[in-house]
Amino acid sequence: MDESIARLAVIVLPVVLAITLHEAAHGYAALMKGDPTAHVAGRITANPLKHIDPVGTILVPLVMYFVGAMAGHEGLLFGWAKPVPVDFSRLRRPKQDMFWVAAAGPAANLVMALGWGLAMKLALGMPGHYFAEPLLLMAKAGILINLVLMVLNLLPIPPLDGGRIMVSLLPRGPSMVFARIEPYGMFILIALLVSHVLDDILRPLLVLANALLMSLLF
């Protein structure tokens, strides 16, 4: 358990950054497209206190981490922050701009994954340095959590970002029908998680995303 707590201390920063900057990116994209709602609410910020959801940002990742540690393996670790308020009706082109607002979150996670990849490369380049090992562990955690959030949020299930991207891309009629799934989207996601189907969907996508990232960096 002591080892688990030590490792947890290393991954706290990557997890908090991944979740909070994901939400801030949505707010910034909305502002650029004409909706100042998130800006007025003070949500376009890297300050995690503005984004933390007690359940999604703290409780769920902690439970998943320690359950995985007690089971002797590293399970998928993810969470969520308080959703950034976006008034899609205030966007200049609501249907088209929804794509960019939704895609901004996963894009932020991709950029952070690349940043942590560079940190990993730095850590591997200074073997024996006292800071190399914790940096390497932090970088690995940063890459993993950001790729998980990116891939998970791109699943075409409203209200995930991938669901909103689908609503934006589909013709108006089908998009309105597809959008009606949103009230049930979280239940669908929980069912996929409990049944372990979500693991089966995410793991090959994560392996592919990680392989592409590593090929860019090494």
C-alpha positions as CSV (number, residue, x, y, z in Angstrom):
1,M,0.0,0.0,0.0
2,D,2.9,2.4,0.8
3,E,4.2,1.8,-2.8
4,S,0.8,2.5,-4.2
5,I,0.6,5.8,-2.2
6,A,4.1,6.8,-3.5
7,R,3.1,6.1,-7.1
8,L,-0.2,8.0,-6.6
9,A,1.7,11.1,-5.5
10,V,3.6,11.0,-8.8
11,I,0.5,10.7,-11.0
12,V,-1.6,13.4,-9.2
13,L,-0.3,16.3,-11.3
14,P,-0.7,14.6,-14.7
15,V,-4.2,13.4,-13.8
16,V,-5.4,16.9,-12.6
17,L,-3.8,18.7,-15.5
18,A,-5.3,16.2,-18.0
19,I,-8.8,16.6,-16.7
20,T,-8.9,20.3,-16.0
21,L,-7.1,21.5,-19.2
22,H,-9.4,19.3,-21.2
23,E,-12.4,21.4,-19.8
24,A,-10.6,24.7,-20.2
25,A,-10.0,23.9,-23.8
26,H,-13.7,23.5,-24.4
27,G,-14.3,26.9,-22.9
28,Y,-11.6,28.6,-24.9
29,A,-12.8,27.1,-28.2
30,A,-16.4,28.2,-27.4
31,L,-15.1,31.8,-26.7
32,M,-13.3,31.8,-30.0
33,K,-16.5,30.7,-31.7
34,G,-18.6,33.4,-30.1
35,D,-19.9,32.0,-26.8
36,P,-18.4,33.8,-23.7
37,T,-20.4,31.7,-21.2
38,A,-17.3,29.8,-19.9
39,H,-15.2,32.9,-19.9
40,V,-17.8,34.8,-17.8
41,A,-18.0,31.9,-15.4
42,G,-14.2,32.0,-14.9
43,R,-13.7,28.5,-16.4
44,I,-11.1,29.3,-19.0
45,T,-8.2,28.7,-16.6
46,A,-5.6,26.2,-15.7
47,N,-6.5,26.6,-12.0
48,P,-7.8,23.1,-11.1
49,L,-9.9,24.4,-8.3
50,K,-12.2,26.0,-10.9
51,H,-12.8,22.6,-12.6
52,I,-12.6,19.9,-9.9
53,D,-15.6,17.7,-9.4
54,P,-15.3,15.9,-6.0
55,V,-16.6,12.7,-7.5
56,G,-15.2,12.6,-11.0
57,T,-11.8,14.3,-10.4
58,I,-11.0,12.8,-7.0
59,L,-13.1,9.9,-5.8
60,V,-13.5,7.9,-9.1
61,P,-9.8,8.0,-10.1
62,L,-8.7,7.2,-6.5
63,V,-11.1,4.2,-6.3
64,M,-10.0,2.9,-9.7
65,Y,-6.4,3.3,-8.8
66,F,-6.5,1.5,-5.5
67,V,-8.8,-1.2,-6.7
68,G,-6.3,-1.9,-9.5
69,A,-3.4,-1.8,-7.0
70,M,-5.1,-4.3,-4.7
71,A,-5.9,-6.5,-7.6
72,G,-2.3,-6.5,-8.6
73,H,-2.7,-4.8,-11.9
74,E,-3.0,-1.4,-13.4
75,G,-6.6,-0.8,-14.6
76,L,-7.8,2.0,-16.8
77,L,-7.6,5.2,-14.9
78,F,-9.9,8.1,-15.8
79,G,-12.2,10.7,-14.4
80,W,-13.9,13.9,-15.3
81,A,-14.2,17.5,-14.2
82,K,-17.2,19.8,-13.9
83,P,-18.4,20.3,-17.4
84,V,-17.6,23.8,-18.8
85,P,-20.9,25.7,-19.5
86,V,-21.4,26.2,-23.2
87,D,-24.4,27.9,-24.8
88,F,-24.4,26.4,-28.2
89,S,-27.1,28.8,-29.4
90,R,-24.6,31.7,-28.9
91,L,-22.0,30.1,-31.3
92,R,-21.7,31.9,-34.6
93,R,-22.6,28.7,-36.5
94,P,-24.0,26.5,-33.8
95,K,-24.0,23.1,-35.6
96,Q,-20.7,23.6,-37.3
97,D,-18.9,25.2,-34.4
98,M,-20.1,22.5,-32.1
99,F,-17.4,20.3,-33.8
100,W,-14.6,22.6,-32.8
101,V,-15.8,23.1,-29.2
102,A,-16.2,19.3,-28.7
103,A,-12.9,18.5,-30.4
104,A,-10.9,21.0,-28.4
105,G,-10.9,18.8,-25.3
106,P,-9.4,15.6,-26.9
107,A,-7.0,17.9,-28.8
108,A,-5.8,19.4,-25.6
109,N,-5.2,15.8,-24.3
110,L,-3.2,15.0,-27.4
111,V,-1.0,18.0,-26.9
112,M,-0.4,17.1,-23.3
113,A,0.4,13.5,-24.2
114,L,3.0,14.8,-26.7
115,G,4.4,17.1,-23.9
116,W,4.7,14.2,-21.5
117,G,6.3,12.2,-24.2
118,L,9.0,14.8,-24.5
119,A,9.4,14.7,-20.7
120,M,9.8,10.9,-21.0
121,K,12.5,11.4,-23.6
122,L,14.3,13.9,-21.3
123,A,14.1,11.5,-18.4
124,L,15.5,8.6,-20.5
125,G,18.3,10.9,-21.6
126,M,19.7,11.4,-18.1
127,P,20.1,8.0,-16.6
128,G,21.3,8.0,-13.0
129,H,20.0,11.5,-12.3
130,Y,18.1,11.6,-9.0
131,F,15.1,13.3,-10.8
132,A,15.1,10.9,-13.8
133,E,13.0,8.1,-12.2
134,P,10.1,10.2,-10.8
135,L,10.0,12.3,-14.0
136,L,9.8,9.1,-16.0
137,L,7.0,7.7,-13.9
138,M,5.1,11.0,-14.1
139,A,5.6,11.2,-17.9
140,K,4.3,7.6,-18.3
141,A,1.3,8.5,-16.2
142,G,0.8,11.7,-18.2
143,I,0.8,9.9,-21.5
144,L,-1.5,7.2,-20.3
145,I,-4.2,9.4,-18.7
146,N,-4.2,11.8,-21.6
147,L,-4.5,9.1,-24.2
148,V,-7.3,7.4,-22.2
149,L,-9.2,10.7,-21.9
150,M,-8.7,11.5,-25.6
151,V,-9.8,8.0,-26.8
152,L,-12.6,7.7,-24.3
153,N,-14.0,11.2,-25.1
154,L,-13.9,10.5,-28.8
155,L,-16.3,7.6,-28.5
156,P,-19.5,8.5,-30.4
157,I,-21.8,8.5,-27.4
158,P,-23.5,11.7,-26.3
159,P,-22.7,13.6,-24.1
160,L,-19.1,12.6,-24.7
161,D,-17.1,14.8,-27.1
162,G,-17.3,12.2,-29.8
163,G,-21.1,12.2,-29.5
164,R,-21.2,16.0,-30.0
165,I,-18.8,15.7,-32.9
166,M,-21.2,13.2,-34.5
167,V,-24.1,15.5,-34.0
168,S,-22.2,18.3,-35.7
169,L,-21.2,16.1,-38.7
170,L,-24.4,14.3,-39.3
171,P,-27.1,15.9,-41.5
172,R,-29.7,17.9,-39.5
173,G,-32.4,15.2,-39.4
174,P,-30.2,12.3,-38.3
175,S,-28.2,14.5,-36.0
176,M,-31.4,15.5,-34.1
177,V,-32.3,11.8,-33.7
178,F,-28.8,11.0,-32.6
179,A,-28.8,13.8,-30.1
180,R,-31.8,12.3,-28.3
181,I,-29.4,9.6,-27.0
182,E,-27.7,12.1,-24.7
183,P,-30.0,11.7,-21.6
184,Y,-29.1,8.0,-21.7
185,G,-25.4,8.3,-22.7
186,M,-24.0,8.1,-19.2
187,F,-26.0,5.0,-18.4
188,I,-24.7,3.4,-21.6
189,L,-21.1,4.3,-20.6
190,I,-21.6,2.9,-17.1
191,A,-23.0,-0.3,-18.6
192,L,-20.0,-0.6,-20.9
193,L,-17.7,0.0,-18.0
194,V,-19.3,-2.5,-15.6
195,S,-19.5,-5.2,-18.3
196,H,-15.8,-4.7,-19.2
197,V,-16.8,-4.0,-22.8
198,L,-15.3,-0.5,-22.5
199,D,-12.0,-2.1,-21.7
200,D,-12.2,-4.2,-24.9
201,I,-13.0,-1.1,-26.9
202,L,-10.4,1.2,-25.4
203,R,-7.4,-1.0,-25.1
204,P,-6.7,-1.7,-28.8
205,L,-7.3,2.0,-29.5
206,L,-4.9,3.0,-26.7
207,V,-2.2,0.6,-28.0
208,L,-2.5,2.1,-31.4
209,A,-2.5,5.7,-30.1
210,N,0.5,5.0,-27.9
211,A,2.4,3.3,-30.8
212,L,1.8,6.3,-33.0
213,L,2.9,8.7,-30.3
214,M,6.1,6.8,-29.6
215,S,6.9,6.6,-33.3
216,L,6.8,10.4,-33.4
217,L,9.1,10.8,-30.4
218,F,11.6,8.0,-30.7
